[in-house]
Amino acid sequence: MYLETKRLKLENFLIQDINSEYIEWLNDPEHMKYSEQKFIVHDYISCLNYLDKFDFINSFFLKISFENKMIGTITIFLDKKEEITIGNIGLLIGPKFTGLGLGLEAWQGVKKYFGALNSPTIILAGTRKNNDSMNRLAVKSGMRLLTPESAKLVVPRFSTLNFSHFNYYYQEF
């Protein structure tokens, strides 16, 4: 997959993209405090194993580049059920590149991709309730907060999500 925005390039994350800086991001406890990745000590092998989980058909792992430098990653998981494509998006921006609007720009680029699919599509994004920057990004990007009540209406199987510690956002195309 290849997507371009005004300032960014989003393309398949490759083995050669695993480098010491990327591994440092993953092992930075402050930077990863809202991620489930914080429970794993990462090294080259753990990164290879993670990359192997993506088939680049129904799941994508993209590097985000700004001025020809990798500044983050974005994951996309597609689930095609009941004639609806459900896309779950995850985002990681390196610590030196936060606060510049690059995460929002990458997110908007992926949303544009979903909007171009030829099937009804719902994007889902989950984040911890106390992750202020991700909650702001979801709202700024035009996504709506999913409540336990609205989950049953949007897609019934969303009603099993953990709403006690997480906020979930969705957008329909």
C-alpha positions as CSV (number, residue, x, y, z in Angstrom):
1,M,0.0,0.0,0.0
2,Y,1.2,3.5,-0.7
3,L,-0.5,6.7,0.4
4,E,0.6,10.3,0.1
5,T,-0.5,13.4,2.0
6,K,0.7,16.9,1.7
7,R,3.8,16.3,3.9
8,L,3.9,12.5,4.4
9,K,4.4,9.2,2.6
10,L,2.8,6.1,4.0
11,E,4.1,2.9,2.6
12,N,4.6,-0.8,3.6
13,F,6.9,-1.2,6.6
14,L,9.8,-3.4,5.4
15,I,12.4,-5.5,7.3
16,Q,15.0,-2.8,6.5
17,D,12.8,-0.3,8.4
18,I,13.6,-2.0,11.7
19,N,16.4,0.1,13.1
20,S,17.7,1.1,16.5
21,E,15.7,4.3,16.6
22,Y,12.4,2.5,16.0
23,I,13.3,-0.1,18.7
24,E,14.1,2.7,21.1
25,W,10.6,4.2,20.5
26,L,9.0,0.8,21.4
27,N,11.1,0.5,24.5
28,D,10.5,4.0,25.8
29,P,8.2,3.5,28.7
30,E,7.0,7.2,28.8
31,H,6.3,7.2,25.0
32,M,4.5,3.9,25.1
33,K,2.6,4.4,28.3
34,Y,-0.8,4.1,26.5
35,S,0.1,1.2,24.3
36,E,-0.1,-2.5,24.9
37,Q,3.4,-2.7,23.5
38,K,4.7,-1.3,26.8
39,F,4.4,-4.8,28.3
40,I,7.0,-6.2,25.8
41,V,10.8,-5.6,25.7
42,H,11.4,-5.2,22.0
43,D,14.4,-6.2,19.9
44,Y,15.1,-6.9,16.3
45,I,13.5,-10.4,16.5
46,S,10.3,-9.1,18.3
47,C,9.9,-6.5,15.5
48,L,10.4,-9.2,12.8
49,N,7.7,-11.3,14.6
50,Y,5.3,-8.4,14.6
51,L,5.9,-7.6,11.0
52,D,5.2,-11.3,10.1
53,K,1.6,-10.8,11.4
54,F,0.7,-8.6,8.5
55,D,-0.4,-10.1,5.2
56,F,-0.7,-6.7,3.4
57,I,-4.1,-7.7,2.0
58,N,-6.4,-7.6,5.1
59,S,-3.8,-6.1,7.5
60,F,-1.2,-3.4,6.8
61,F,1.8,-2.1,8.7
62,L,2.9,1.2,7.2
63,K,5.8,3.4,7.9
64,I,5.1,7.1,8.0
65,S,7.9,9.2,6.4
66,F,8.4,13.0,6.7
67,E,11.2,14.6,4.7
68,N,12.4,11.1,3.8
69,K,12.8,10.1,7.4
70,M,10.6,7.5,9.2
71,I,8.7,9.3,11.9
72,G,6.1,6.7,12.9
73,T,4.0,3.8,11.9
74,I,0.3,3.1,11.3
75,T,-1.5,-0.2,11.4
76,I,-4.7,-1.1,9.5
77,F,-6.7,-4.2,10.2
78,L,-9.6,-4.9,7.8
79,D,-12.5,-7.1,8.8
80,K,-15.1,-7.8,6.1
81,K,-18.3,-9.0,7.7
82,E,-21.9,-8.7,6.7
83,E,-20.9,-6.8,3.5
84,I,-19.3,-4.1,5.7
85,T,-15.6,-3.4,5.8
86,I,-14.5,-2.6,9.3
87,G,-11.1,-0.9,9.6
88,N,-9.3,-0.7,12.9
89,I,-6.4,1.8,12.9
90,G,-3.4,2.1,15.2
91,L,-0.9,4.9,15.2
92,L,2.6,5.5,16.6
93,I,4.5,8.7,16.1
94,G,8.1,8.9,17.2
95,P,8.8,11.1,20.3
96,K,10.7,13.7,18.3
97,F,7.8,14.3,15.9
98,T,4.8,14.6,18.2
99,G,2.9,17.9,18.4
100,L,3.5,18.8,14.8
101,G,0.1,17.6,13.4
102,L,1.8,14.7,11.5
103,G,-0.2,12.0,13.3
104,L,-3.5,13.7,12.4
105,E,-2.3,14.1,8.8
106,A,-1.3,10.4,8.5
107,W,-4.7,9.5,10.1
108,Q,-6.6,11.6,7.6
109,G,-4.6,10.0,4.8
110,V,-5.7,6.5,5.9
111,K,-9.3,7.7,6.3
112,K,-9.2,9.0,2.7
113,Y,-8.2,5.4,1.7
114,F,-11.2,4.0,3.5
115,G,-13.5,6.5,2.0
116,A,-12.4,5.3,-1.5
117,L,-13.3,1.7,-0.9
118,N,-16.2,0.3,-2.9
119,S,-18.1,-1.0,0.1
120,P,-19.8,0.4,3.2
121,T,-17.0,1.0,5.6
122,I,-16.7,1.7,9.3
123,I,-13.4,2.9,10.9
124,L,-12.8,2.0,14.5
125,A,-10.1,3.4,16.8
126,G,-9.7,2.7,20.4
127,T,-7.6,4.4,23.0
128,R,-7.3,4.7,26.7
129,K,-9.6,7.3,28.2
130,N,-6.6,9.2,29.7
131,N,-4.7,9.3,26.3
132,D,-5.5,13.0,25.7
133,S,-3.5,13.4,22.5
134,M,-5.2,10.3,20.8
135,N,-8.6,11.3,22.0
136,R,-8.1,14.8,20.5
137,L,-6.8,13.3,17.2
138,A,-9.9,11.2,16.8
139,V,-12.2,14.1,17.4
140,K,-10.3,16.5,15.2
141,S,-10.4,13.9,12.4
142,G,-14.2,13.9,12.5
143,M,-14.7,10.6,14.2
144,R,-17.6,10.2,16.7
145,L,-17.4,8.7,20.2
146,L,-18.9,5.3,20.3
147,T,-20.9,4.6,23.5
148,P,-22.1,1.1,24.6
149,E,-25.5,2.1,23.4
150,S,-24.4,3.3,20.0
151,A,-22.1,0.3,19.6
152,K,-25.2,-1.9,19.4
153,L,-26.6,0.2,16.6
154,V,-23.4,0.7,14.6
155,V,-22.2,-2.9,14.6
156,P,-23.7,-5.3,17.2
157,R,-20.5,-7.1,17.9
158,F,-18.9,-3.7,19.1
159,S,-21.1,-4.1,22.2
160,T,-18.4,-6.4,23.6
161,L,-15.7,-3.7,23.7
162,N,-14.2,-2.7,27.1
163,F,-15.8,0.7,27.7
164,S,-14.6,1.0,31.3
165,H,-11.0,2.0,30.5
166,F,-11.2,2.8,26.8
167,N,-12.8,5.3,24.5
168,Y,-13.7,4.0,21.0
169,Y,-14.3,6.3,18.0
170,Y,-15.9,5.4,14.7
171,Q,-16.7,6.9,11.4
172,E,-18.9,5.6,8.6
173,F,-18.4,6.0,4.9
